[in-house]
Amino acid sequence: MTIDARSSLILLITLLLGIAIGALGAGAVAQRRSEHVRELRLRGMFVDHMEQIIRPRDEAQWEAVQPIIEETGRRNYAIIDSTHGRLEVEMERMWEQLAPHLDEDQRERVETAAHFRGIFGPHPHRRLHRPR
């Protein structure tokens, strides 16, 4: 192998490794960011909504009620989060009962439907051809 070929091969391997590491790192960061944004959105929407309803008279009143509203928002988020987990279990149970009665096209449509994304786990096509 010539020096040019060896250099090109090393460069190509380095590039491929960089792409792989970048893709894995970006995926992890995106997932972490997505969870954080979801929490902020749920809690923030509640706090903003309550602020619009109350319309505090002044900053002092807002400083008095804001911690109460934010704590309620955190508790509400915990309730929503735990309910989401139970919903996933129920949807999985439905899928286990439903899948044997569907043909391959029907199973694929259910698994890829927008409102089912993520409910069947991180890899929704894992059971596409062989339902549990």
ZADO-1210 file (C-alpha; in nm, 4 decimals, padded with zeros to 6 digits):
<atoms>
<atom x="00.0000" y="00.0000" z="00.0000" code="MET" pos="1"/>
<atom x="00.1424" y="00.3343" z="-00.0981" code="THR" pos="2"/>
<atom x="00.1825" y="00.6206" z="00.1428" code="ILE" pos="3"/>
<atom x="-00.0936" y="00.8192" z="-00.0363" code="ASP" pos="4"/>
<atom x="-00.3355" y="00.5257" z="-00.0135" code="ALA" pos="5"/>
<atom x="-00.2500" y="00.4716" z="00.3548" code="ARG" pos="6"/>
<atom x="-00.2977" y="00.8420" z="00.4302" code="SER" pos="7"/>
<atom x="-00.6296" y="00.8446" z="00.2469" code="SER" pos="8"/>
<atom x="-00.7463" y="00.5366" z="00.4369" code="LEU" pos="9"/>
<atom x="-00.6496" y="00.6891" z="00.7731" code="ILE" pos="10"/>
<atom x="-00.8269" y="01.0118" z="00.6790" code="LEU" pos="11"/>
<atom x="-01.1401" y="00.8214" z="00.5734" code="LEU" pos="12"/>
<atom x="-01.1479" y="00.6171" z="00.8947" code="ILE" pos="13"/>
<atom x="-01.1004" y="00.9335" z="01.1014" code="THR" pos="14"/>
<atom x="-01.3855" y="01.1020" z="00.9136" code="LEU" pos="15"/>
<atom x="-01.6187" y="00.8044" z="00.9625" code="LEU" pos="16"/>
<atom x="-01.5369" y="00.7846" z="01.3335" code="LEU" pos="17"/>
<atom x="-01.6005" y="01.1578" z="01.3691" code="GLY" pos="18"/>
<atom x="-01.9356" y="01.1281" z="01.1965" code="ILE" pos="19"/>
<atom x="-02.0385" y="00.8329" z="01.4158" code="ALA" pos="20"/>
<atom x="-01.9330" y="01.0049" z="01.7395" code="ILE" pos="21"/>
<atom x="-02.1024" y="01.3278" z="01.6335" code="GLY" pos="22"/>
<atom x="-02.4281" y="01.1507" z="01.5510" code="ALA" pos="23"/>
<atom x="-02.4347" y="00.9651" z="01.8836" code="LEU" pos="24"/>
<atom x="-02.3479" y="01.2777" z="02.0799" code="GLY" pos="25"/>
<atom x="-02.6054" y="01.4885" z="01.8975" code="ALA" pos="26"/>
<atom x="-02.8739" y="01.2285" z="01.9651" code="GLY" pos="27"/>
<atom x="-02.8007" y="01.2234" z="02.3375" code="ALA" pos="28"/>
<atom x="-02.7951" y="01.6030" z="02.3597" code="VAL" pos="29"/>
<atom x="-03.1182" y="01.6311" z="02.1609" code="ALA" pos="30"/>
<atom x="-03.2953" y="01.3828" z="02.3860" code="GLN" pos="31"/>
<atom x="-03.1797" y="01.5588" z="02.7028" code="ARG" pos="32"/>
<atom x="-03.2776" y="01.8967" z="02.5597" code="ARG" pos="33"/>
<atom x="-03.6174" y="01.7628" z="02.4497" code="SER" pos="34"/>
<atom x="-03.6962" y="01.6372" z="02.8007" code="GLU" pos="35"/>
<atom x="-03.5860" y="01.9675" z="02.9533" code="HIS" pos="36"/>
<atom x="-03.7916" y="02.1723" z="02.7054" code="VAL" pos="37"/>
<atom x="-04.0959" y="01.9521" z="02.7687" code="ARG" pos="38"/>
<atom x="-04.0711" y="02.0107" z="03.1424" code="GLU" pos="39"/>
<atom x="-04.0214" y="02.3848" z="03.1010" code="LEU" pos="40"/>
<atom x="-04.3057" y="02.4076" z="02.8510" code="ARG" pos="41"/>
<atom x="-04.5524" y="02.2280" z="03.0770" code="LEU" pos="42"/>
<atom x="-04.4506" y="02.4153" z="03.3893" code="ARG" pos="43"/>
<atom x="-04.4021" y="02.7466" z="03.2072" code="GLY" pos="44"/>
<atom x="-04.7351" y="02.7287" z="03.0290" code="MET" pos="45"/>
<atom x="-04.9108" y="02.6777" z="03.3615" code="PHE" pos="46"/>
<atom x="-04.7266" y="02.9653" z="03.5301" code="VAL" pos="47"/>
<atom x="-04.7861" y="03.1990" z="03.2341" code="ASP" pos="48"/>
<atom x="-05.1518" y="03.1032" z="03.2176" code="HIS" pos="49"/>
<atom x="-05.2046" y="03.1638" z="03.5894" code="MET" pos="50"/>
<atom x="-05.0238" y="03.4982" z="03.5662" code="GLU" pos="51"/>
<atom x="-05.2567" y="03.6034" z="03.2836" code="GLN" pos="52"/>
<atom x="-05.5618" y="03.4993" z="03.4860" code="ILE" pos="53"/>
<atom x="-05.4526" y="03.6643" z="03.8114" code="ILE" pos="54"/>
<atom x="-05.3018" y="03.9777" z="03.6543" code="ARG" pos="55"/>
<atom x="-05.0939" y="04.0718" z="03.9588" code="PRO" pos="56"/>
<atom x="-05.1436" y="04.4313" z="04.0755" code="ARG" pos="57"/>
<atom x="-04.7721" y="04.4856" z="04.1266" code="ASP" pos="58"/>
<atom x="-04.4366" y="04.3128" z="04.1544" code="GLU" pos="59"/>
<atom x="-04.4807" y="04.2498" z="04.5278" code="ALA" pos="60"/>
<atom x="-04.8017" y="04.0568" z="04.4705" code="GLN" pos="61"/>
<atom x="-04.6414" y="03.8560" z="04.1878" code="TRP" pos="62"/>
<atom x="-04.3428" y="03.7712" z="04.4111" code="GLU" pos="63"/>
<atom x="-04.5868" y="03.6449" z="04.6754" code="ALA" pos="64"/>
<atom x="-04.7931" y="03.4229" z="04.4437" code="VAL" pos="65"/>
<atom x="-04.5259" y="03.3083" z="04.1979" code="GLN" pos="66"/>
<atom x="-04.3644" y="03.0445" z="04.4277" code="PRO" pos="67"/>
<atom x="-04.7090" y="02.8952" z="04.4966" code="ILE" pos="68"/>
<atom x="-04.7917" y="02.8767" z="04.1272" code="ILE" pos="69"/>
<atom x="-04.4502" y="02.7375" z="04.0339" code="GLU" pos="70"/>
<atom x="-04.4713" y="02.4660" z="04.3019" code="GLU" pos="71"/>
<atom x="-04.8181" y="02.3719" z="04.1784" code="THR" pos="72"/>
<atom x="-04.6769" y="02.3617" z="03.8242" code="GLY" pos="73"/>
<atom x="-04.4026" y="02.1217" z="03.9383" code="ARG" pos="74"/>
<atom x="-04.6584" y="01.8958" z="04.1088" code="ARG" pos="75"/>
<atom x="-04.8829" y="01.9113" z="03.8008" code="ASN" pos="76"/>
<atom x="-04.5889" y="01.8120" z="03.5818" code="TYR" pos="77"/>
<atom x="-04.5155" y="01.5138" z="03.8082" code="ALA" pos="78"/>
<atom x="-04.8798" y="01.4041" z="03.7799" code="ILE" pos="79"/>
<atom x="-04.8736" y="01.4420" z="03.4012" code="ILE" pos="80"/>
<atom x="-04.5431" y="01.2558" z="03.3790" code="ASP" pos="81"/>
<atom x="-04.6654" y="00.9618" z="03.5896" code="SER" pos="82"/>
<atom x="-04.9928" y="00.9535" z="03.3971" code="THR" pos="83"/>
<atom x="-04.7980" y="00.9432" z="03.0710" code="HIS" pos="84"/>
<atom x="-04.6199" y="00.6312" z="03.1951" code="GLY" pos="85"/>
<atom x="-04.9493" y="00.4633" z="03.2806" code="ARG" pos="86"/>
<atom x="-05.0873" y="00.5651" z="02.9410" code="LEU" pos="87"/>
<atom x="-04.7901" y="00.3966" z="02.7721" code="GLU" pos="88"/>
<atom x="-04.8655" y="00.0755" z="02.9638" code="VAL" pos="89"/>
<atom x="-05.2311" y="00.0848" z="02.8594" code="GLU" pos="90"/>
<atom x="-05.1440" y="00.1566" z="02.4963" code="MET" pos="91"/>
<atom x="-04.8953" y="-00.1316" z="02.4996" code="GLU" pos="92"/>
<atom x="-05.1652" y="-00.3594" z="02.6434" code="ARG" pos="93"/>
<atom x="-05.4057" y="-00.2513" z="02.3685" code="MET" pos="94"/>
<atom x="-05.1371" y="-00.3149" z="02.1068" code="TRP" pos="95"/>
<atom x="-05.0703" y="-00.6665" z="02.2354" code="GLU" pos="96"/>
<atom x="-05.4405" y="-00.7489" z="02.2058" code="GLN" pos="97"/>
<atom x="-05.4925" y="-00.5687" z="01.8761" code="LEU" pos="98"/>
<atom x="-05.1822" y="-00.6644" z="01.6745" code="ALA" pos="99"/>
<atom x="-05.2678" y="-01.0328" z="01.6141" code="PRO" pos="100"/>
<atom x="-05.5937" y="-00.9240" z="01.4479" code="HIS" pos="101"/>
<atom x="-05.4301" y="-00.6801" z="01.2043" code="LEU" pos="102"/>
<atom x="-05.2503" y="-00.7430" z="00.8790" code="ASP" pos="103"/>
<atom x="-04.9009" y="-00.6068" z="00.8189" code="GLU" pos="104"/>
<atom x="-05.0209" y="-00.2845" z="00.6519" code="ASP" pos="105"/>
<atom x="-05.2638" y="-00.2111" z="00.9340" code="GLN" pos="106"/>
<atom x="-04.9962" y="-00.2718" z="01.1991" code="ARG" pos="107"/>
<atom x="-04.7601" y="-00.0400" z="01.0154" code="GLU" pos="108"/>
<atom x="-05.0238" y="00.2342" z="00.9922" code="ARG" pos="109"/>
<atom x="-05.1009" y="00.2099" z="01.3641" code="VAL" pos="110"/>
<atom x="-04.7332" y="00.2112" z="01.4602" code="GLU" pos="111"/>
<atom x="-04.6516" y="00.5124" z="01.2443" code="THR" pos="112"/>
<atom x="-04.9626" y="00.7170" z="01.3219" code="ALA" pos="113"/>
<atom x="-04.8584" y="01.0570" z="01.4582" code="ALA" pos="114"/>
<atom x="-05.0445" y="01.0228" z="01.7877" code="HIS" pos="115"/>
<atom x="-04.8840" y="00.6833" z="01.8601" code="PHE" pos="116"/>
<atom x="-04.5227" y="00.7913" z="01.8024" code="ARG" pos="117"/>
<atom x="-04.3192" y="00.7113" z="02.1091" code="GLY" pos="118"/>
<atom x="-04.5962" y="00.5200" z="02.2837" code="ILE" pos="119"/>
<atom x="-04.4688" y="00.1828" z="02.1674" code="PHE" pos="120"/>
<atom x="-04.1181" y="00.2559" z="02.2905" code="GLY" pos="121"/>
<atom x="-03.8090" y="00.4046" z="02.1289" code="PRO" pos="122"/>
<atom x="-03.8137" y="00.1594" z="01.8352" code="HIS" pos="123"/>
<atom x="-04.1773" y="00.1440" z="01.7214" code="PRO" pos="124"/>
<atom x="-04.1006" y="-00.0917" z="01.4312" code="HIS" pos="125"/>
<atom x="-03.9471" y="-00.3602" z="01.6503" code="ARG" pos="126"/>
<atom x="-04.2710" y="-00.5630" z="01.6378" code="ARG" pos="127"/>
<atom x="-04.3875" y="-00.4693" z="01.2924" code="LEU" pos="128"/>
<atom x="-04.3662" y="-00.8258" z="01.1614" code="HIS" pos="129"/>
<atom x="-04.3994" y="-01.0190" z="01.4811" code="ARG" pos="130"/>
<atom x="-04.6475" y="-00.8821" z="01.7381" code="PRO" pos="131"/>
<atom x="-04.6130" y="-01.0043" z="02.0938" code="ARG" pos="132"/>
</atoms>
